[in-house]
Each structure stands twice: as C-alpha cells, then as structure tokens.
C-alpha cells in the first residue's frame, strides 16, 4: 500500500490548513529539483507527490473525498470526546482521545472573541495619545501665531478663523 497524502506531507489527519501549508512549503523547498542534492528523477517524483498531496489536502472538498476514500473519519474521534462524562471513567476516556484532536474552537484559524482588559487598555492609551498629539499640534500652532487654516482652504471653510 502506498503512503497516504498525510504521510507524504508529514502531518497527521487532524492537521489544520495552516499546518498543511507549512509542511508543503518546507518539503517543496527541500525536494525541489533545482535545489536538492537528490538524483533528478527521484527529486522530480518526490516533488510531484508533494504537489499532488498538497493539491488534495488544501482543498476542503477534495480532502473530504480523500478522507472518505482512505476511510478516515474525524467524527468517530470527536464523539469520544463529547461523550466523556464527569464520573471516574472520564479521565480514562479522556486519556484515550488523541492529544492532537482539533475541536471546532481549535482549528488554527482566528476566531471571534471579545477583547481582553489589556487590549482595551492598550486601545484607550492609543486613543488618548492621538487626542494629546492633536491638542499639542493646535497649541503649538496657537503659540507660534500661525493661521488655523491655510489660505488655500480659508475661503472654503465654514469658519473664518484666523488667529493673531
């Protein structure tokens, strides 16, 4: 039996799209016929297999069809994790689930979440800095005696403000 596409790329069947893309990039750099030390025929065959594996696993529909063809089901492993109860057998069942099993929340893609307190504080500091800079620019212009609006926009402005 030939190697699966997962084995060719060196990833597990639960790998995210990002992991598959990283593995493909690394292997394509390593096995590219122009950059490898392998014999030309072997390098071309390896590179062709890597490209074929990536083309299948990077497309969601093709990957689903491929998983069906090799009889791999993520759902059979996901049900083990959801059926874990809170009794003493829970730790036993949890130890049997694969550690690299990805759930809906752990897919490697960004998820929507509320901002944390630290992030909100950082945004507040950025906003306060922006306002302070604008006030400082206005005060410096006022102290230097510059006009509020340049002559090019002064006739167009609603407010006819000139500072002495």
N, C-alpha and C positions, 0 to 999 in steps of 0.2 A: 504494500500500500504506500502511495506517495505521501509526502508531507502535506499537512494542511496549510492553508494560507497563513493561519496564525503562527504556526511553527516556522514558516519561511521568514516572516517578519520578526519573529522572536517576541511576540506578545501573547497574552492569554486571551481567551474568548470574551472576557469581560472588559477588555481594554476600551478606553474611550477613543473618540475620533482624534483627539489631540495626541494620545499615546501612539496610535497607529501612524499618524503623520510624522511624528518624531522618529519612530523606528524606520519608516520608509526613507526619510531624509538621511539618516545615519548610514543605512545599508546601501542606499544608492550612491553615496559618496565613496563608500568602501569598495563596492563592486562595479563601479562604472568602468567600462572597457578602456577608457582613455587614462584612467588614474590608478588602476590596480596593477599589482605585480603578477597576478594570475595569468595563465595562458589565455590567449584571446578568445578561443572557443568557449572555455569554461566561464570566463567573465561575461561573455555575451549571454550564455544560458542562464547564469545566476541573475544577471540584471533583468532579463526577460521575465523570470519567475517573480522577482521582487515587484516589477511593474504590474504584472498580472494580479498578484496578491493585493497590492495597494488599490488597483482599479476596482477590484471586487469589494474589499472591506471599507473603502472610503465612501461608497455609495450605499445609503441605508437600505434601499430595496434589494440591491444585489447581495448585500451582506445578509439580509433576512433570508433570501432564497438559498444562499450558500449554507447558512446555519441549518436550514431545513434539510438540505441535501446531505450534510455530514451528520445529521440527527443530533444537533446540539440545541438545547432549549434553555434559555435563561429563566424561563418561568418555573421550571421544576426546582431550581435552586432558590428562587425568590419565594416560593411558597413555604419552603423550610423555614426561612427567616421570619415570615409573617405568622406562622403557626406556633412560634415559641410562646410558651405560657410563663406565668410568673412563679410557678412552683419549682421544686428542686430539680426537675428534669430540664428546666430552661437553660441552665448553664451547660448541661450535657449537649443539648440540641444546638446551642449557640456555638459550641466548640467544633461541631461538625460542619457548620456553614463555612464556605470559603472566605478567607480574610479579604480577598480582593473583589468580592462580590459588590457590584455597584448598585446602589439603590437609585430611586428617582432623584433624590437630592444630591447624590454623589456621582454625577455624570461627567465631571470635568469641565462643564460649561458654566458660565456665570449665571447665577440665579438672582431673582429679585428679592431683596431683603431690606428692612428698614435700616436707616443709618444709625450707627452706634453713637454713644455720647461723645467719644473722642472725635469722630468725624464731624459731628455737628459743631463742636467747639472749634475745630480747625476751619470750618466754613465761616463761623462767626468771626474768627480772627482775620480771615482773608477779607471779608466784607468790611470790617472795621478799618483795616489797613487801607482799603480802597477809598473809603469815605475820608479818612485822615489825610491821604495824599491829595484828594481833590480840594479839601479845605486849605491845605498848605499851599497849593498852587494858587488858589484865589487870594490868600493873604499875601503871598509874595508879590503877586501882580498888583495888589492894592497898595502895598508899601512902596513899590517902585514907581507908582504913578502911571502905570500902563492903562490903556483903554480896555474896557471889558470885552468889546467886540472889535475886531479889526475893521478898517474902513471898507473892505470888500463886502463884509456881511452887515455892516452897521445899517445901511438903508433898508436892508431886507428884514431886519429883526423887528419884532413886535415892540420890544422895549428899547427905548432910545436912551441907553445908559452909558454915560461917559464919566469916568472917574478922574478927578483932577490929578 
